[in-house]
Structures are given as C-alpha cells and as structure tokens.
Amino acid sequence: MIKTSDFKTKTMCVDRKNPITDGDWLVAMDVGYSGVKGMSPNKVYCFPAYAKKSTGQMISLGKDDGSGIQYKDANTGTVWLVGEAGYDSLDTSDTKDSVNALFGRNRYFSEMFLVIARVGIAIGMIENEYGNSLGKKLTIQTGLPPAYAKADTPLIKEALSGVHDFSVKIGNSKWINFNFTLSESDIKVIPQPMGTLMSVSSLMDGTPVPEAAKYFKKKVLIFDGGFGTLDDFDISGGRVVNVETFDDLGMKRVMKETTDRIFEIYHTEIPIVAMQKYLGDGFIRSFNRKKHATTQEPFADILEKASKEICHEALARMDNIYNNFINHDYFIITGGTGEAWYPMIKDYFKDMSTLKIVPGNQNDNLPYTFSNVRGYYIQALMHLKALARINKKAGV
C-alpha cells in the first residue's frame, strides 16, 4: 500500500552553498502547478504553489518550521497565506478557487501567481551563513513545458518584470521587506525538460559527469511527470527531435480520478485543490446526514489504483509515440509524478535490456522534483560564467 503523504507537496528549505559568479545573485525557480521549487547561491527550497487572502489575524504558528508563510503587498497592505498555510485555511466547501484559475495556462497575470512567484524569489534572497544578495545583480532562471515555451515565454517575462515591493514572514520570524526591479532581460526561460538534461549531465559547478557525452550522442527520452502536465523531450544525437506536452496525464488527473471515486464511495465532494489537506494522514471525513455522524475514511487504496491506471496509460501512450522504445538508449525520469511512478516505470521496462532507466536526481541528494530547477540553476550559471569571461577579456 502506498503512503498518501508521499503525494503531498512538501515544504522544505535547506541551507547549502551553491556556486555563483562574483557580483551575481541567481534564483532558479520552477513555479509548478503543485509546488514552487527554488535554488539560489545559499539554499534550495520548495513550498506548495497556493496562496489565499487572509481574512483575519493569524495566530502564532507554534513552531518556526517554515511551513507558515505570509505575504504582504506594500501598496495595498493585503496579507496572503502562502503554501501550507493557505491550504490549511481551505474548507472542502470552498469553491472560489477554480481548477482553471489554479492550473490553467493563463494564470501568469492572476494575483495568486504573482504572490507565489514573489515569495519564491524572496526565499532565494534571504540571507544565511552561505551568503546574501545585497548589492548583487539579480537574475531569475525558470522554465516552461515544451509545447507552451514559445507562446508563454513573453507572458511569464512580462508577469515577473517590473517593480516588486512586498514583505514576507516565515513561521514566527519577523517580516522581511523586499524591494527590487526586474527587467525582462533579467528573466531567462528554457524548456522544462532541458533543465533535467542539464541536471543529469552535470555537477553543480557545470562540470560534465562521465555519462554526459552519451546523453548527447545516444537516443534519450526525458519523462517529466509534473502536476499539471506530463512532458517528454526526445533527443537523438544531440538534437531535439520531438517534444510533447500532455495536460491529461499529470498528477492533476490522478487527483481528479481520486476525488471522483471518493465521491462515488463516500458521497463526499473534495475539490482537487483541497486534497493537499488530506494527503498528510490519508483520511477524509465522511458525513452521514441522517445519523448526523462523521467518520474518518482512508483513501490510500483509491489513490494507489488511480495512480497505477494513469501511469500505465501514460506509458502506453509513450509506447505508441516512440515505437515501444526499441531504439532508445536512456529513459530519464524527473518530476514529482515521475518520482511517484518510478517503481512502476522500472517494472514496466524490466525486460527492456537495451533501455537504461535514469533517475533525474542522480547527481544530487535532492528529490526528483528539484531536477528541473537544479538544471535551470546550472544552465544560468554557465551563462553567467561565460559573460564573466567575456567581460574580463574586454577589461570590463
């Protein structure tokens, strides 16, 4: 039996020293549909990609574990509860946050997207023992699903550029003020799976790993299972020969199937966005109106069945597109959904002796969900290093 907590979007922040060029401060950020993942010169972090306007005074969070994030707009004074704090304030009857508003492509100019993106940048700028961003040139590196990259890159650059004036409070710490300006040239965007290719090919400083040459010479499929989409990136001889984005095969689909079956069995309606509240302990509350009684009902078996069905549907579709992977050498798995499905994928291909299954986090001890953002960081770092060499040669 699976653990439902493994499907819950985590909140974490790990202080660590990452390489950076002098005078620069780089924030790599993956604003996913379920979580915001980030990496900066002094940390790596993630939190659920959700925020809700606060309707009252927030009481003490009890412990400073980083899960209680608050955001305050300097112009309006509006306070938002971010990540787990936002989810914890949800009620199953709260239908204000529609699936399209939260998980649709046109979310870049919504209030919530700006809030979670700003918090994602801010956490990457907060000082710790490994450095601070004061006086440094700020660069943002992010990515988009391959099928959306061309059309949506101008949109996300427009959404993230401009003046940002706000405050963030994490746990029981004090409010921290942020005021910075980003131009569109400060914001870099690459296709999401390219982040994983960089990550599996490189150490943190950009040094290629021994297997890297093979990834660029052989036939490779990057399987990026996210919440909103499943993306694949087909590479042959160092050339990208095909990209696909499926919006019906990610974890959102798994959660939709799970909530539908919960309703069928227990007659309890749970919006997809509210599922994060219940994944922690694996129980939902069922109410018997005639008896005026509530019960705690487990749903791990329902979730497991839905996950297996969607995983095998995804793999069958990949088989049809890529000729059963007869000619592929590597199948690289990344993303939170990819991590959840890794055992099933390994089993599915267990008799394919010519196909090597590669975990997207193989060069780090981070969860799979960080594979793209780690690659974003390395990609941008290489660019900054190249600029530094050019400027040094020019005497700038």
C-alpha positions, -999 to 999 in steps of 0.1 A, spaced: 0 0 0 13 35 -9 17 63 16 -5 92 7 19 116 23 44 108 -5 20 125 -28 17 157 -7 36 188 -19 64 193 7 76 224 23 114 224 28 143 248 29 179 235 30 208 259 36 237 250 14 264 267 -7 259 266 -44 284 281 -69 279 316 -82 299 342 -101 312 373 -83 287 401 -81 257 380 -92 228 365 -73 209 338 -92 175 325 -83 164 295 -103 127 289 -99 102 264 -111 67 277 -104 48 244 -109 12 237 -106 16 220 -73 48 234 -59 73 263 -62 108 249 -63 138 272 -60 176 272 -58 199 302 -50 236 305 -41 228 298 -4 198 274 -4 174 250 -21 137 251 -12 101 244 -21 66 251 -9 31 244 -22 20 266 -51 -10 280 -34 -20 313 -17 -52 326 -1 -60 361 11 -61 363 48 -94 371 64 -83 377 99 -53 379 123 -32 348 121 -24 332 154 10 320 165 22 292 143 36 273 173 69 264 157 92 280 132 93 252 107 89 273 76 55 260 66 36 291 78 44 316 51 27 350 49 30 377 22 20 413 24 17 437 -5 34 471 2 9 490 -19 -24 475 -7 -15 461 26 -32 428 17 -19 398 35 -19 363 19 -14 329 35 11 310 13 18 273 8 7 250 36 -7 280 55 -30 287 26 -41 251 22 -47 247 59 -72 276 57 -93 259 30 -126 242 36 -139 214 14 -169 236 6 -147 265 -6 -151 266 -44 -138 301 -51 -105 287 -65 -114 270 -97 -93 243 -114 -88 265 -144 -77 295 -124 -52 275 -104 -39 250 -131 -46 267 -164 -20 282 -187 -35 317 -183 -25 320 -147 5 343 -151 -14 375 -145 -35 363 -116 -29 377 -82 -20 343 -68 7 336 -94 24 369 -86 22 362 -49 37 327 -50 63 338 -76 74 368 -55 77 345 -24 97 320 -45 122 348 -54 122 362 -19 131 330 -1 160 326 -25 173 361 -15 171 357 23 205 358 40 221 329 58 256 317 66 263 309 30 258 345 17 233 373 9 220 391 -21 228 426 -10 244 447 -38 243 417 -62 229 416 -97 197 395 -96 190 370 -123 159 348 -125 160 315 -144 129 295 -150 113 271 -175 81 262 -192 65 230 -207 79 225 -242 47 229 -260 40 262 -242 75 277 -242 73 297 -274 39 313 -268 42 317 -230 78 329 -226 68 366 -233 39 363 -209 59 350 -179 86 376 -186 60 403 -186 44 390 -154 76 388 -135 92 420 -147 88 454 -131 89 468 -95 83 443 -67 76 458 -33 63 434 -6 71 417 27 74 381 37 71 364 71 81 328 76 70 310 107 74 331 138 102 352 123 99 389 117 86 404 85 113 409 59 109 437 33 118 433 -3 120 460 -30 137 452 -63 131 457 -100 134 431 -127 137 438 -164 126 412 -190 163 407 -198 169 396 -162 144 367 -166 156 336 -186 133 309 -197 142 274 -211 120 243 -218 114 224 -186 129 190 -195 161 208 -207 166 215 -170 166 178 -162 191 171 -191 214 197 -177 210 182 -142 217 146 -151 246 157 -172 264 180 -147 278 185 -113 267 217 -95 295 238 -110 286 227 -145 314 200 -148 300 172 -170 296 138 -155 312 108 -173 279 97 -188 271 132 -201 286 126 -236 263 96 -241 232 116 -232 240 139 -260 251 112 -285 226 85 -279 188 84 -282 172 97 -250 137 103 -237 132 127 -208 99 118 -190 89 148 -169 59 140 -148 45 171 -131 12 180 -115 -4 199 -144 13 182 -173 34 153 -184 62 165 -207 86 144 -228 117 155 -246 131 132 -273 168 137 -281 187 119 -308 224 125 -315 224 158 -295 193 171 -314 158 176 -300 137 157 -324 103 158 -307 86 174 -277 52 165 -263 31 181 -235 1 162 -222 -23 180 -198 -43 149 -191 -16 127 -177 -1 145 -148 -9 143 -111 -38 166 -115 -55 138 -135 -46 113 -107 -62 136 -81 -93 141 -103 -98 104 -106 -92 100 -68 -117 127 -58 -143 114 -83 -141 79 -67 -141 93 -32 -174 110 -41 -188 78 -56 -180 57 -25 -184 82 4 -206 109 -12 -180 135 0 -170 161 -25 -134 173 -22 -121 199 -47 -87 189 -62 -71 220 -46 -82 208 -11 -66 173 -15 -33 186 -1 -50 188 33 -58 151 34 -27 136 18 -8 140 50 -27 114 71 -46 97 43 -81 101 56 -111 121 45 -142 130 66 -175 114 56 -208 128 69 -240 108 73 -267 134 73 -295 110 86 -274 99 115 -257 133 119 -225 114 123 -190 117 108 -164 91 102 -127 91 91 -123 71 59 -89 60 44 -84 66 7 -48 53 1 -62 23 -19 -83 47 -41 -53 69 -48 -30 39 -55 -54 25 -80 -58 58 -98 -21 64 -99 -14 30 -114 -40 34 -140 -28 68 -151 8 57 -151 2 28 -173 -20 49 -196 9 74 -199 34 46 -206 12 30 -232 8 64 -250 46 68 -249 50 33 -264 27 43 -293 46 75 -300 81 62 -297 78 27 -312 79 9 -278 114 25 -272 131 -2 -292 156 24 -305 161 44 -273 191 40 -250 181 61 -220 147 69 -203 153 97 -178 126 102 -152 120 135 -134 93 155 -117 73 147 -86 49 125 -105 78 108 -122 93 101 -87 60 86 -75 58 64 -106 95 54 -107 89 18 -93 61 12 -118 82 25 -147 111 3 -137 88 -27 -136 72 -18 -169 105 -18 -187 122 -46 -167 127 -68 -197 140 -40 -220 177 -48 -216 187 -21 -241 169 7 -223 186 22 -192 162 39 -167 179 70 -152 166 89 -121 166 126 -126 183 133 -93 213 110 -98 239 138 -93 225 152 -61 207 140 -29 176 161 -37 142 147 -45 133 143 -82 111 174 -81 142 195 -79 158 181 -111 145 208 -134 153 237 -111 188 223 -104 193 222 -142 179 257 -145 205 269 -120 234 252 -138 222 265 -172 221 301 -159 254 297 -140 271 286 -172 257 317 -189 269 340 -161 304 324 -162 306 329 -200 296 366 -195 322 370 -168 349 356 -191 339 380 -219 338 410 -196 372 400 -181 387 397 -216 372 431 -225 386 447 -193 351 455 -180 
